[in-house]
Amino acid sequence: MTPAEITKELDELELRLERLRIKYDQFFTGIEKVAPWVQRKDVDRRFQQLHREQMRSTTLRFRFNTLVQRFTSYQTYWGRVL
């Protein structure tokens, strides 16, 4: 993948992660009746896909690692609340 494609994928992943967080917040408040397992699996799959990519740019690696840390924090929180 080119750096432009990786940047586009990171943008999309960040957007999907934020949507997933909102879905979980709605689930915990009772608005949604079912936990968003499908969306979570999709986000997890995208993380695995990007993890296999060779990112030579320090900026892209930093951005990806920041998203990984955020997702890990969310997973810990969601697991505790569930």
N, C-alpha and C positions, 0 to 999 in steps of 0.2 A: 504494500500500500504506500501511496505517496503521502507526504506530510499534510497536504491539503485534504486528502481523503480521511486521514486519521483525525484531523481537526474537525471535519464534518461529523465523523462518528462520535467523537467526544462531545460535541454539541448536542447531538441526538441522545446520547447516553445521559447527559446531565439533565436534559428535559424529561426523559423517561423516569429518571430517579426522583425528580421532584414530583412528578405525577404519582409515582408509587407512594411517596411519603404522604401526599394528600389523600390518596385512597386509604392508606392505613389509618390516618387520622379520622377519616369518615367512618371507617369500620369500628374504631375504638369508641367513637361518640355515639354509635348506634345508627348512623344514617345508612351505611352499607350493611347488609345482613351477612355477607360472606367475605372472608379475608381475600385479598387480591393475589391469590397464589399464581395465577397465570401471568400476570404482569411481573411478579417477582421473579418467576422462572425466566421470563424474557430478559429482564435486566441482568440477571445472573449469567445467562448465556452470552449476552453482549460483553460483559466483563471478561469472561473466559476467552472470547474471540479476540478482544483487544490485548489481552495478556500475552497471547501467542505472537502478536506483531512485534517486529523489531523497531523500536522507537529510538532513533538516533538523536533526535532533538531533545535537549534537556528540558525545554519548556513543555513539550508534549508529555514527557515522562513525569514531570512534576504535576501537571494537570491530571494525568491519569491516576497517579498515586494519591492525589488529594481526593479524587472521586472514590477510589477504593476505600480509603479511610472513612469517608463519609458513609458509604454503603455498609461498611463493617459496623460503624457506630449505630446506624439505623437497625441493622440485623440484631445486634445485641439488645437494643431497646425493645424492638418488637417481640423478641423471644422472651424477654422479662415480663412484658405486659401480657402476652398470651399465656 
